Amino acid sequence: MRLTEHVTLVASGAAGFDLTDPLDCHVYLVTGATGSALIDAGAGRSVPEILRHGRPDRVLLTHGHADHSGGAAELARHGVPIHAGAPVGDWMAAGDEAGLSVDKGRAAGVYPPGYDFPPCPGVRAVRDGDEFDLGGGVTLRAIATPGHADGHTCYLLRTPHHRALFSGDCVFHGGRISLQNLHDCRVPEYAASLEALARLEVDALFPGHHEISLTRGGRHLTAARDVLARGLLPGSTT
């Protein structure tokens, strides 16, 4: 599903557009003149469909929850480098289902009883401010946004005529967020991340699930900030 000149939605599950396996988050392919990147990898059962769009130069994970990172191991076996914010890489290398909260997700029925997280060694660390040049004036900049999960990272896309934010599970359409009873969901860090994102100027918002905003995307970031300014937290999607 082509969204903009440089962004194609290549996977999306039941909490989206039902393009691929129901467990999948939104997976975006970003292309420039000389390079490409996947934003997230889905839950793991849709990698063949994702690769039909071409082998990307890298995968940039927003965080380690399995609906976003479960496909990383198979993509790595196809020679695609995987990048994620610390400590996600350590958890993925070890197949640490407690660190990645797969155990909690399975208990809640998010993942079926037979779902196992495939270990993915060799994940490369992404740090706040890291930039990936895809050529032709198309870049992705990593923005550390802990709160929903440790290591959560958003990616700011800049092109000659357009700016967009890939927000993972940090902020959604309408300024909603995702608070969960997990070991690394941290409210003060979440609030600080939302405040920082509201200072960005973006045209589009590409979250990890649910609705996508192709224009006036910044209004969703300011909606979250405005709730914070009243001493509250935005409504949660979960």
VEXDREN-2710 file (C-alpha; in Angstrom, 1 decimal):
% VEXDREN-2710
k/r/px/py/pz
1/MET/0.0/0.0/0.0
2/ARG/1.8/3.1/-1.2
3/LEU/1.3/6.0/1.3
4/THR/3.7/8.7/0.0
5/GLU/6.5/9.0/-2.6
6/HIS/8.9/7.4/-0.1
7/VAL/6.8/5.2/2.2
8/THR/5.0/2.0/1.5
9/LEU/3.0/0.0/4.0
10/VAL/4.1/-3.6/3.5
11/ALA/2.5/-5.4/6.5
12/SER/-0.3/-4.7/8.8
13/GLY/-2.3/-7.0/11.1
14/ALA/-5.7/-7.1/12.9
15/ALA/-5.0/-3.8/14.7
16/GLY/-4.6/-2.2/11.3
17/PHE/-5.5/-3.0/7.8
18/ASP/-5.4/-6.8/7.7
19/LEU/-2.8/-6.9/4.9
20/THR/-0.8/-9.7/6.5
21/ASP/-0.8/-11.9/9.6
22/PRO/-3.1/-10.7/12.4
23/LEU/-0.3/-10.4/14.9
24/ASP/1.7/-7.9/12.7
25/CYS/2.1/-4.3/13.6
26/HIS/2.3/-1.8/10.7
27/VAL/5.6/-2.4/8.8
28/TYR/6.7/0.4/6.6
29/LEU/9.3/0.3/3.8
30/VAL/11.1/3.7/3.4
31/THR/13.0/4.2/0.1
32/GLY/15.4/6.9/-1.0
33/ALA/17.5/7.3/-4.1
34/THR/20.2/4.9/-3.0
35/GLY/18.9/2.9/0.0
36/SER/15.9/1.6/1.9
37/ALA/14.9/0.7/5.4
38/LEU/12.1/-1.2/7.1
39/ILE/10.5/0.3/10.1
40/ASP/9.7/-2.7/12.3
41/ALA/9.6/-6.4/11.2
42/GLY/6.1/-7.7/12.2
43/ALA/5.5/-10.8/14.3
44/GLY/7.5/-13.2/12.1
45/ARG/5.0/-15.0/9.9
46/SER/4.8/-12.4/7.1
47/VAL/8.4/-12.1/6.2
48/PRO/7.9/-13.7/2.7
49/GLU/5.2/-11.1/1.9
50/ILE/7.4/-8.3/3.2
51/LEU/10.4/-9.4/1.1
52/ARG/8.2/-9.4/-2.1
53/HIS/8.7/-5.6/-2.0
54/GLY/12.5/-6.1/-2.2
55/ARG/15.2/-6.8/0.3
56/PRO/15.7/-3.6/2.5
57/ASP/19.2/-2.4/3.4
58/ARG/18.3/-2.5/7.1
59/VAL/15.5/-2.9/9.7
60/LEU/15.0/-0.1/12.2
61/LEU/13.0/-1.5/15.2
62/THR/10.9/0.9/17.2
63/HIS/11.0/-1.5/20.2
64/GLY/11.3/-5.2/21.1
65/HIS/7.7/-6.3/21.6
66/ALA/7.2/-9.4/19.4
67/ASP/4.5/-7.9/17.1
68/HIS/7.2/-5.4/16.0
69/SER/10.4/-7.6/16.3
70/GLY/9.4/-11.2/15.8
71/GLY/10.3/-11.1/12.1
72/ALA/13.8/-9.8/12.7
73/ALA/15.5/-13.2/13.0
74/GLU/14.3/-14.4/9.6
75/LEU/15.1/-11.0/8.0
76/ALA/18.6/-11.3/9.5
77/ARG/19.0/-14.7/7.9
78/HIS/18.3/-13.0/4.6
79/GLY/21.3/-10.8/5.3
80/VAL/19.4/-7.7/6.5
81/PRO/21.0/-5.8/9.4
82/ILE/18.8/-5.3/12.4
83/HIS/19.0/-2.1/14.5
84/ALA/17.3/-1.4/17.8
85/GLY/17.6/0.8/20.9
86/ALA/19.4/-0.7/24.0
87/PRO/18.6/-3.0/25.8
88/VAL/16.4/-4.6/23.1
89/GLY/19.3/-6.2/21.2
90/ASP/20.4/-8.2/24.3
91/TRP/16.9/-9.5/24.9
92/MET/16.5/-10.4/21.3
93/ALA/19.8/-12.2/21.1
94/ALA/18.9/-14.3/24.1
95/GLY/15.3/-14.9/23.1
96/ASP/14.4/-13.4/26.5
97/GLU/10.7/-13.6/26.4
98/ALA/10.4/-12.0/29.9
99/GLY/12.5/-9.0/28.8
100/LEU/10.5/-8.6/25.6
101/SER/7.2/-9.2/27.6
102/VAL/6.2/-12.1/25.3
103/ASP/5.3/-14.1/28.4
104/LYS/2.8/-11.4/29.5
105/GLY/1.4/-11.1/26.0
106/ARG/0.9/-14.8/25.7
107/ALA/-0.8/-14.9/29.1
108/ALA/-3.1/-12.0/28.0
109/GLY/-4.0/-13.8/24.7
110/VAL/-2.2/-11.3/22.5
111/TYR/0.0/-14.1/21.2
112/PRO/-1.4/-17.6/20.8
113/PRO/-0.1/-20.4/23.0
114/GLY/2.2/-21.8/20.3
115/TYR/3.9/-18.5/19.6
116/ASP/7.6/-18.4/20.5
117/PHE/10.0/-15.6/20.0
118/PRO/12.9/-16.6/17.7
119/PRO/16.3/-15.3/19.0
120/CYS/18.0/-12.8/16.9
121/PRO/21.7/-12.3/17.7
122/GLY/23.8/-9.5/16.2
123/VAL/21.3/-6.6/16.6
124/ARG/23.1/-3.3/16.1
125/ALA/22.5/-0.6/18.7
126/VAL/20.6/2.6/17.7
127/ARG/21.3/5.7/19.8
128/ASP/19.4/9.0/20.0
129/GLY/20.3/11.2/17.1
130/ASP/21.7/8.4/14.8
131/GLU/21.0/9.2/11.2
132/PHE/20.5/6.9/8.2
133/ASP/21.0/8.4/4.8
134/LEU/18.8/6.8/2.1
135/GLY/20.0/9.1/-0.7
136/GLY/18.3/11.9/-2.6
137/GLY/17.7/14.0/0.5
138/VAL/15.9/11.2/2.3
139/THR/17.1/10.6/5.9
140/LEU/15.8/8.9/9.0
141/ARG/16.8/10.2/12.4
142/ALA/16.5/8.1/15.6
143/ILE/14.7/9.7/18.5
144/ALA/14.9/7.9/21.9
145/THR/11.4/7.7/23.3
146/PRO/11.3/5.4/26.3
147/GLY/8.1/5.0/28.2
148/HIS/6.0/2.4/26.4
149/ALA/9.0/0.1/26.7
150/ASP/12.7/0.4/27.4
151/GLY/14.7/1.1/24.2
152/HIS/11.6/2.5/22.4
153/THR/12.8/4.6/19.5
154/CYS/10.8/6.8/17.0
155/TYR/12.2/7.7/13.6
156/LEU/11.9/11.1/12.0
157/LEU/11.8/10.9/8.2
158/ARG/13.0/14.0/6.3
159/THR/12.7/14.3/2.5
160/PRO/13.1/17.4/0.3
161/HIS/9.4/18.2/0.6
162/HIS/8.0/16.2/3.5
163/ARG/8.5/15.2/7.1
164/ALA/7.0/12.3/8.9
165/LEU/7.3/10.5/12.2
166/PHE/7.3/6.7/12.6
167/SER/6.1/6.6/16.2
168/GLY/5.9/2.9/17.0
169/ASP/3.7/2.4/20.0
170/CYS/4.6/5.7/21.6
171/VAL/1.8/7.9/20.2
172/PHE/-1.1/7.2/18.0
173/HIS/-3.8/9.0/16.0
174/GLY/-5.7/11.5/18.2
175/GLY/-2.8/11.7/20.7
176/ARG/-3.5/8.3/22.3
177/ILE/-0.7/6.3/23.9
178/SER/-0.2/2.7/25.0
179/LEU/0.2/2.1/28.7
180/GLN/0.5/-1.5/29.7
181/ASN/1.2/-3.3/33.0
182/LEU/4.7/-4.4/31.9
183/HIS/8.1/-4.3/33.6
184/ASP/9.5/-1.5/31.4
185/CYS/6.5/0.7/30.9
186/ARG/7.5/3.9/32.8
187/VAL/5.1/6.8/33.1
188/PRO/7.6/9.7/33.9
189/GLU/9.8/8.7/30.9
190/TYR/6.7/8.3/28.7
191/ALA/5.6/11.9/29.6
192/ALA/9.0/13.3/28.8
193/SER/9.0/11.5/25.4
194/LEU/5.6/12.9/24.5
195/GLU/6.7/16.4/25.4
196/ALA/9.8/16.1/23.2
197/LEU/7.8/14.7/20.2
198/ALA/5.4/17.6/20.4
199/ARG/8.2/20.0/19.6
200/LEU/8.7/18.3/16.2
201/GLU/7.2/19.7/13.0
202/VAL/5.8/16.8/10.9
203/ASP/3.4/16.4/8.0
204/ALA/2.5/12.7/8.5
205/LEU/2.2/10.4/11.5
206/PHE/2.9/6.7/10.9
207/PRO/2.2/4.8/14.1
208/GLY/2.7/1.1/14.8
209/HIS/-1.1/0.3/14.7
210/HIS/-4.5/1.8/14.0
211/GLU/-5.1/4.9/11.9
212/ILE/-2.4/6.7/9.8
213/SER/-2.3/10.5/9.3
214/LEU/-1.0/11.5/5.9
215/THR/-1.4/15.3/6.5
216/ARG/-1.4/17.5/9.6
217/GLY/0.3/14.7/11.5
218/GLY/1.7/17.1/14.1
219/ARG/-1.8/17.7/15.6
220/HIS/-1.7/14.2/17.2
221/LEU/1.6/15.0/18.9
222/THR/0.3/18.3/20.2
223/ALA/-2.9/16.7/21.4
224/ALA/-0.9/14.4/23.6
225/ARG/1.1/17.4/24.9
226/ASP/-2.0/19.4/25.7
227/VAL/-3.3/16.6/27.9
228/LEU/0.1/16.4/29.7
229/ALA/-0.1/20.2/30.2
230/ARG/-3.2/19.6/32.3
231/GLY/-1.4/17.2/34.5
232/LEU/-3.0/14.1/33.0
233/LEU/-2.0/11.3/30.7
234/PRO/-3.5/10.8/27.2
235/GLY/-6.0/8.1/26.7
236/SER/-4.5/4.6/26.2
237/THR/-5.2/2.4/23.2
238/THR/-5.1/-0.7/25.4
END
